[in-house]
C-alpha cells in the first residue's frame, strides 16, 4: 500500500510542478472514511461548495467518502506524502503518528456536553494542540464534531462486568485500548469500513460509536443491544498537507480559510441534529433494543473507567490532562 501511496504522491507532485495554465483550478483532494450523509460527510461537501464559490472556481475540491481512496491506517501517511491534500481524521488517529496529546479527547467522560467542548476547541488549548501538527507536515485547520459515543453488543451492557470477555472493535488508540481493558473486554483495532461485516460475522462482539455512525453504517441491524452511555466523544481534526497549504497564493488560502470556518459552523450544527434523527430511525427500525442506564449504573461505569486517566497521564503528562480538566470545569483525577 505504501508503494501505491508513493506513486499517487509522485503523480500529484508532478502535476503541481508542471506548467501552470490560467484556467487550471487548484485541486484539493479531500478523503474521509465515513458516509456522505454523516456530520463529517456533510461538512466536507459544504467546504467543497464554499471553497469553489469563494475562489470563483480557482479551487476544485474533490471529496472521496467511505474510504474510497484510503482506509483509517493509510490516510495520514497519504496526506504526509502529498497523495491527498485534506483529511478529517478522528482525534484518536494522531497518537500513532506521534502526537499523543490528542489522546485526551478520547478519555472517558472527560467532556460533559458540546458547550464545554467548544470552550476547549475554540480556545487557546485547542489552538495549542493544532500547532503540534506542524512538525508532522500538516496544518490543523478546524475541529469537527461527530458526537457522543454509545456502546453496542449482542449482550446486554448494563454493568462493567457485562463487558468482560467481549471483543470490541476500536480505532487505533491506546486510550480506547485501555478503556476496554479496564472493563475486562478485548479491544481489536479495525478500520471503520470493516466494522459492519465484523459485527455481522461475529469477528467482534461489539463496538462504540455515535448514533449517526451506527445508523448510516447499519450497525444497529447486526447488534441486539445499544446502551445509551454518552461515555466518550468522537471528533475530527481537519488537516491539510502543510507544504501544499503554505504554497497556495495568499488570497486563495484566505478564501479557503473562510470556507472552512463556515463549513465548520455548518457541520457542527448538523451533528446534533443528525444524531437525534439517527436515534429516532434506529428506534423505529425495531432491530435493536436501546438500554438506558440508571444513575447508579452510570456511576458504576464512570468509576470502572477512572484508571484510564492514570494510564494516559504516563504518555501525555498529567499537566496536559489537568489543563484540559480545568477548561472543562472538572476536578483533577487523583
Helices and strands as residue ranges (DSSP letters): H 2-17, E 26-31, H 39-54, E 59-64, H 72-81, E 86-90, G 91-97, G 100-106, H 114-121, H 124-131, G 132-136, E 138-148, E 150-153, G 160-163, E 167-170, H 174-182, E 186-189, G 192-194, H 195-201, E 206-209, H 211-216, G 219-222, E 225-228, E 233-241, H 242-246, H 250-285, E 289-292, H 295-305, H 307-316, H 318-328
